[in-house]
């Protein structure tokens, strides 16, 4: 596997937008995002910038995105994790009873599937969590 698994920088919001829009066009992957392509493509750049900042290493620790970056700099896959703590406002119905991490936004481009990208992304997410 010739990919670098890393957390994107906040200034890479355009790449984050592009891979999310690609995922939302996938016949099945959009389910992992609880979103639609039509809604996402209409969001202003400021929304994408805010998301990229929140899920980057400097974003405060409640969300983290990992990407599988090819040698040419393009992204082959992504995974996002959301942390929920009892002290947080309820994010999924009711307040968490213990610290918990939710894996969301999982996507690997079709040409990279079966190469070990998803395994590496999950490992990075579990280590961070």
C-alpha positions as CSV (number, residue, x, y, z in Angstrom):
1,X,0.0,0.0,0.0
2,X,1.6,3.2,-1.1
3,X,-0.5,5.7,0.9
4,X,0.2,8.1,3.7
5,X,-2.4,8.0,6.4
6,X,-2.7,11.4,8.0
7,X,-5.0,14.1,9.4
8,X,-5.7,16.8,6.9
9,X,-4.8,20.4,7.6
10,X,-7.5,23.0,7.9
11,X,-6.4,24.7,4.7
12,X,-7.1,21.5,2.7
13,X,-10.9,22.1,2.9
14,X,-11.2,22.0,-0.9
15,X,-9.8,18.4,-0.9
16,X,-12.1,17.5,2.0
17,X,-15.1,18.9,0.1
18,X,-14.1,17.1,-3.1
19,X,-13.8,13.6,-1.5
20,X,-17.0,14.1,0.5
21,X,-18.9,15.0,-2.7
22,X,-17.4,12.0,-4.4
23,X,-18.6,9.8,-1.6
24,X,-22.1,11.2,-1.7
25,X,-22.3,10.3,-5.3
26,X,-21.4,6.7,-4.6
27,X,-24.5,4.4,-4.7
28,X,-23.9,3.1,-1.1
29,X,-21.3,5.2,0.6
30,X,-23.6,8.2,1.1
31,X,-25.3,6.3,3.9
32,X,-22.2,6.7,6.0
33,X,-22.4,10.5,5.8
34,X,-26.1,11.1,6.7
35,X,-26.1,13.6,4.0
36,X,-26.9,14.0,0.3
37,X,-24.9,15.3,-2.6
38,X,-27.6,17.8,-3.4
39,X,-27.4,19.4,0.1
40,X,-23.6,19.2,0.4
41,X,-22.9,20.8,-3.0
42,X,-24.9,23.8,-2.0
43,X,-23.0,24.6,1.2
44,X,-20.9,27.7,1.1
45,X,-17.1,27.5,1.2
46,X,-17.3,28.9,4.8
47,X,-19.1,25.7,5.9
48,X,-16.4,23.5,4.3
49,X,-13.6,25.6,5.9
50,X,-15.3,25.3,9.4
51,X,-15.6,21.5,9.0
52,X,-12.0,21.2,7.9
53,X,-10.8,23.2,10.9
54,X,-13.0,21.2,13.4
55,X,-11.7,17.9,12.1
56,X,-8.1,18.8,11.8
57,X,-5.4,18.3,14.4
58,X,-5.9,21.9,15.6
59,X,-9.7,21.6,15.8
60,X,-10.3,20.9,19.5
61,X,-10.5,17.1,19.6
62,X,-14.2,16.3,19.2
63,X,-13.9,15.3,15.6
64,X,-11.0,14.0,13.6
65,X,-10.7,13.1,9.9
66,X,-8.0,10.9,8.5
67,X,-7.2,10.5,4.8
68,X,-5.2,8.1,2.7
69,X,-3.0,10.3,0.5
70,X,-1.5,8.9,-2.7
71,X,2.1,9.9,-3.6
72,X,0.6,12.4,-6.1
73,X,-1.2,14.2,-3.2
74,X,-4.7,13.0,-4.1
75,X,-6.9,11.4,-1.5
76,X,-7.9,7.8,-2.0
77,X,-10.1,7.5,1.1
78,X,-11.3,9.1,4.3
79,X,-12.7,8.3,7.7
80,X,-14.1,10.7,10.3
81,X,-14.5,10.1,14.0
82,X,-16.7,12.0,16.4
83,X,-16.1,12.0,20.2
84,X,-19.0,12.3,22.5
85,X,-18.5,12.8,26.3
86,X,-21.1,12.9,29.1
87,X,-20.4,16.6,29.6
88,X,-21.2,17.4,26.0
89,X,-24.5,18.5,24.6
90,X,-26.5,15.5,23.4
91,X,-25.5,14.9,19.8
92,X,-27.2,11.6,19.0
93,X,-30.5,11.7,20.8
94,X,-29.4,11.7,24.5
95,X,-26.3,12.7,26.4
96,X,-23.5,10.0,26.4
97,X,-23.2,8.0,29.6
98,X,-19.5,7.5,29.0
99,X,-16.8,8.7,26.6
100,X,-17.5,7.2,23.2
101,X,-16.3,7.5,19.7
102,X,-18.5,7.3,16.6
103,X,-17.0,6.2,13.2
104,X,-18.7,8.2,10.4
105,X,-18.0,9.3,6.9
106,X,-16.1,6.2,5.7
107,X,-15.2,6.2,2.0
108,X,-12.6,4.7,-0.2
109,X,-12.6,5.5,-3.9
110,X,-13.5,2.5,-6.1
111,X,-10.0,2.1,-7.6
112,X,-8.4,2.0,-4.1
113,X,-10.8,-0.6,-2.7
114,X,-9.2,-3.9,-1.7
115,X,-5.7,-2.4,-1.3
116,X,-5.7,-2.1,2.5
117,X,-6.6,1.6,2.6
118,X,-9.7,1.1,4.8
119,X,-7.7,-1.1,7.3
120,X,-5.1,1.6,7.6
121,X,-7.7,4.4,8.1
122,X,-9.5,2.4,10.8
123,X,-6.2,1.7,12.6
124,X,-5.4,5.5,12.6
125,X,-8.8,6.2,13.9
126,X,-8.7,3.7,16.7
127,X,-5.2,4.9,17.7
128,X,-6.4,8.5,17.9
129,X,-9.6,7.6,19.7
